[in-house]
Amino acid sequence: MSQLFSPPWWAKNPHIQTILPVLTKVDKPQLRRERLELSDGDFIDLDWQGSPKEHQPILVIIHGLEGSAQSHYARRMLAACKALELCAVVHHHRSCSGELNRLVRGYHSGDTQDLQTSLSHLKTQYPSSRLLAAGYSLGGNVLVKYQGEQQDDSLIDRGVAISAPLQLGSCANRLEKGFSKVYQSYLIKQLQEKMRGKIAKPELQPLMPINKTDIKQLNTFYAFDDKITAPLHGFTDVDDYYTRASGLPYLRQITKPTLVIHAKDDPFMTHAVIPSKAQLSDQVQYELHDNGGHVGFIDGGSPWRPQYYLEKRVLNFLTSLETSAC
């Protein structure tokens, strides 16, 4: 099934693949929220669809930068899980569930500690359930890094990383060029707004590494990550962050079945994210498609009602060892 993706003639452009899914209406899922209090005084939110049943798997969805359970790809995956009666839960990164987190720190592309907290909670509450995971974009990088760090101790039995920026420095550089700057601007504005929200809190303002006036100058990922992401999360500078948080070096260490899906025309990426065979462990299956854009992979339908490859492929991989679908 690894080579079955082919875009329709009207969706071969990478920007159509990337933007059209965002603009296409997907029904809002009915979700139940669970808040996890963290040991550092912060919190993260889990959004549940369905209730776990004994001995049946749970799919953990890990969203991308500034995403949430309401992101187009999360909504589509939740709809696909509902059709299969597969219990699913969205792990929200800090401040991404509709409410600013309490601490000055937030989340980043290599933040596997919060994911481990969510997974440990799920395993404690539902010990008989196998944990499956789908990570998108930043969430895909987090998933790959987590799998490589934890190896046999990983709580994820099978995982899929989609459009993961496995070399963060090269991806940041790509987003400063051509039409890709549009995506960078869209995301940076959201990040800047959250930083303004934190500066507006008297208890956080003295802890911020930058003031409200200077935030608007941070209009590239490289600048934002150097002045905000790196210092707030214990990195020396942006280059230290990009080196230590990138998922590519961890692919070789993975010991649990993991699928990685990329498109050559992804406007967020360069070929630096494409691993060589020597960089893959025997438990990593790598899929590289000529087309697909960034978290797109439209494979049919019409521009008004597109159909997608991702949900079919991801669920096929994740549930291929299941005797029943939850």
N, C-alpha and C positions, 0 to 999 in steps of 0.2 A: 504493500500500500504506500510505500515511501515515495513513489514517483507519480502518484495519480493526480497531483494538483496541476491544474491548467486553467488559467484565467480566461473568461470570455473575451471576445475581441474588444468590447467596449471598456474593459477593466485591465488592460495591459499596462497602462501608465501607473507608475508607482505612487503618484500623488492621489490618483483616483482610488487606488487600493487603500491608501492610508486615511483619506479624508471622508470618502463616501460612507464607511461604516459609522463614523462619528455622527453623520447627518441623518442616518437611517433610523427611524423610530423602532424601538424595541420595547415591548410591554414591561412596565415596572414590576419587578418581582415582589411578592409578599414575604417579608423577612422579619425574623425575630432577633433583636439585639441582645448580646451578652457583653458586659463590660468586665475586663480583667484589670484588676489593680496590680500595678507593678511594684517591685521591691524598692525602686528608687523614688516612689511617690507619684509616678505618672500612671497613665492608663492606656490601654488599647481596646478597641471594640471589635467583636466578632459578629457578623450578620449571618444568621442561620436560615436556610431553606430546608424545611423538613426536620424530622427528629431522628437521631441515630437509633438504629435497631441493633440488637445484639448480633455479633458475628457478621455484620454487614459493613461495607467500607464507607468512609467519609472522604469527600473530595474537598481539599483545602485550596481556595483560590487566592493567589497572591498578586495584587494589582500592581500597576506600574506607577510612574512618577505622577503625583497629584491625581491618581485615580481613586476608585472606590467601588463599592458594590453596584453603583449606578453607572459605571463605565460601560460602554457598548459591548465590549468583549465579555465583561463579567455578566451582564444581563443575558447575553446569548448563551453563555455556558450554563448559567442557572436555569434557563428555559430548557436546555438540552438535558440537564440532570433531572429536572422535574418530569420530563417525558419518560425517563428511564427509572423513575422512582429512586434515584440515587441521592442520598443526603449530601448537601453541600454547605460549606461555610466560607465566608470571605474574611480573611485576615486583613484588617486595616492597619496600615502603617500609622505611626503617631500623627495626629492632627488631620487625618484624611477621612474621618468618618462624619464630618460635618461640624466638629467642635475642636478648637485649638487645644493641643495638649498643654499640660500644666508647666512643664519645664522649659528651660531655654533651648535645650537640645530638641531635635526632631527625629528624622529618619534619614537614611542614606543608602546608596546602592550596595553597600557591603554589610548592612545591618542584619546579621543573622541571629542576634541574641533575642530580639523580640519575637521572631518567628519560632525560635526554640521554646520560648515561653508559651506561645499559643499551642504548639504541638504537644508539649508536656502536659498542658491542661487537658487537651483532648484525650491523650493517652491515659491520663489518670481517671478521667470521667467515663471513658468508653474503652476499657482495656481490651475488649474482644474485637474492636473495629480496626481494620487495616486503614492506614492513612495514605491517601493518594494526594497529589498536588499538581496544580497547574500555575506556573508563574509567567506573568506577562511583562515584557520590557524590563524595567528596573526590577520587578518582582521575579523575573526569570533569572537575572544575574544573582539575586539574593538566593534563589533556590539552588542554582549551580554551586555557589560558594558554600552554602550550608551542606549540601550533599558531599562535597569534597572535604570539608572540615570534619564532619561527623563520621564519614565512611560507614563502617558496620554499625555504628551507634546511631545513625540517622533514624529518626522516627518516621520518615517518609518511605514507604515501601516501594512506590513507583512515582516518578515525577516527570513533568514535561516543562521545558523552558521555551517560550515563544518570543522571538524578536529580542533576545537578551543582548544588551550592550556589553559584551564580555571583555572588551578593551575600552575602558571609560575615557581615556585620554584621546584616542583616535575618534571616538564618537563625539566628544565635545568639540573637537576640531572640525568634524564634518558639519556639525550644526551651525557653524559660523559661515558656511559657504552656500551661495545660490539660494534656491527656493527653500532649502532646509532652515534658513534663518527665520522663516515664518513660524515653524514649529518651535524653535528656540524661544522666540519672542512670546508666543502664546503661553508656554510653560513658565518662563521666567517671570512673567507678570503675576502669575498665581503664587509663585514662591515669594516674590517681593511683597505681595499683599499679606501673606501670612507673617512675614518678618515685621511688617508695620503693626500687625495685630499684637505681636509679642512686645514690641517696643512700647506700645500703648499701655501695657500692664506695668504699673509702678514697681512691682516686685521683680520683674524680669529685666526692665530697662538697664539697670546697672551691670547686668551680666552679659548683655549683648556686645559682640565684638565690633559693631558698627552702629552709626546713628541713623535716624530716619532720613535725613537729608542725603546721605551717601548711598542709601539703598538703591535709589533710582539709577545710579551710575553702574550698578552691577548688572549689565544687560547681556552678558554671555554666561554660559555655564561655567567656563573656566574662571571668570572673575568671581561669580557667585560662590563657587565651590572653594575658591582660594580664601575669600574674606569671611565666609559664613560656614559652609558645610565642614571644611577641614578643622577650623579651630573649635567649633562647637562639639565635635565628635572625636577629639583626641588625636587628630592627625597633624603632622608638622606643617604641611602646606598642601596645596592642591595636587602636586605631583606625588607626594606620599600617599594621599587619599586615593588617587587613581590607580597607583601601583598596588596598594594593599587591598583595595575593594574590588578590583576587577576579577571576574569569575573564570577567565580563560585558564589560568594556571591550575585551577582546582579540578578541571575536567578529568585529568589523568588519575586523580585520587579517588574518584567516585566508585563505590562498590555496590550501590543499589541501582536497579534498572532506571535509566534516565534518558529521555528523548529530548534532543535540542533541535529546534526548527528555526531556520533563517531564510531570508530572501536576499538574493544578490543585489536587488534594486532597492533595498530598504534605505529610505532617505535619512535615517538616523545613524546609519552604519558606514563603515568602510570594510574592505576585505581583511583588515586586521582582526576582525572578530571571528573569522573563519579558522577553525582549528585544523592542524595537520593530523594525519592518522596517528602520528607519534604522540600527539597531545591528548588523545582519547583513551580512556580506559576501556576494557572489553565490556563494561556494563553501560557504556554510553552509545546510544544510537544517534547518528547525526544526519539531519536532512537539510540539504541546501537546495533551494528552488531558484530558478531564474527570476521569477516574478513573485509578487505578494505584498510588496510595500512593507510598512511597519504595522504589525498586528492587523493585517488586512486579510489576504488570502480569500478573496471573493472568487468562487469557482462556477458561478452560474446565476440563474434567475434573470432579473432585469435591473436597470439602474434604480428603479422605484422599489423593487423588492429583491435585493441581492441575496444570494445563497452563499454559504461559506464552507470552506474546507476544514477549518480549525477544530470546530466542535466534534465533527465526525472523527477526525484523525486522533485528537487528544483522548477522547473517550475510548476509542478502539484500543489505543496503546495502554491506557490506564486500567481498563477492565478486562484485558485479554486473558488474565489469569483468574478472573473471578468466575465462580461456578454459577452465580446469580448476580443480578444487578441491583443490589440493595432493596 
